[in-house]
């Protein structure tokens, strides 16, 4: 008896209204509660490019892009066709005692974009790339110490968590990896002090920190490269979020003309479909790890070079070039930077705008007027950083724009749009943001009624 084809769309249609119950019973109940509390449980059904559609077919502008995964937008036809082609071809995938043609092609095309590096190691995710960089740096230098920056984010597996300076993520999971030390971001004096003992294997840094969209001074990364070279430390640029065109350059480090010893890529390299990560490194480092035939598989990952992931990566690079998405990221970023910066003189709660391509951080801070100051202090006392929810929630509920707060206890709203957004989308962002920020300056008002609700929830949580 031949079994009928499995219809996934039929399963989704049949069970979609049980998604909350399924997650509560079998997955993360707390996430379900969070979404219901802040009104985000709208039941997204479909994604197309930079847009999401909920259960009522209402259109939303996605400025979160799956934490940067959907740089090409959702369900890009070129990526889908590439994956279908692989499935239809019935390749001998993941034989393991063989080598992959598609992995060779993707490695070749990545190195063509970063010609000062020579070798590629593929992984399944960003955090796996960070783990590999730690191992490679220690193995290549014979040193054990790793230096990283405060306010950075490198992942949540044990090695990468050891380089992620956030007590909210670390709490309850210690002890972490030894010989990892933190220094301030954008501080060359602190870096030199950390490296001067000549026992640091690697300095791992995001060229632009993703959690708060923290952009370094122009002399910082060139200084980092010089200091790492001086003290024999491997310079690892974590471009997992800021790379692949996100900042208006293929790599963020290109804004400062520096050449790291390792570059870490992931997220958008997947095309939003098949997870993939890549460690690009110098041959001298790579050859010290894979230095003999009996060490040919001394580090690896079972699914890392699978044909679907490699095809997704190849197609992603093709779309970035053919659709000029890197140039579009620069254009739209410049426009948003100018328009949002122009709002600062009009709104006392709006303090700074940090933009590089389509990495956008909008920072809010304490007001001067008495009425606003009292309301701000009430929120801060209940939970630090709560004010930003008065921006993100109305943007979502009233203007159908999905954004996020940049991090725990942060005063920055973060936008990480697909690189496919248009000038029309920029107008949508600008007008909506202007209205929401204006509403946040009216006390009393609907926004501050929301603030009272959030304070009550925070108080109950702390109790």
Secondary structure by P-SEA (a helix, b strand, c coil): cccccccaaaaaaacccaaaaaaaccccaaaaaaaaaaccccccccccccbbbcccccccccccccccccccccccaaaaaaaaaaaaacccccccccccaaaaaaaaaaaaacccccbbbbcccaaaaaaaaaaaaaaaccccbbbbbccccccccaaaaaaccccccccccccccccbbbbbcccaaaaaaaaccccccbbbbcccccccccccccaaaaaaaaaaaaabbbbbbccccccccccccccccccccccccbbbbccccccccbbbbbbbbcaaaaaaaaccccccccccccccccaaaaaaaaaaaaaaaaaaaaaaaaaaaaaaaaaaaaacccccccccccccccbbbbbbbbbccaaaaaaaaaaaaaccccccccccccccccccbbbbcccccccbbbbbccccccaaaaaaaaaaaaaaaaaaaccccaaaaaaaaaaaaaaaaac
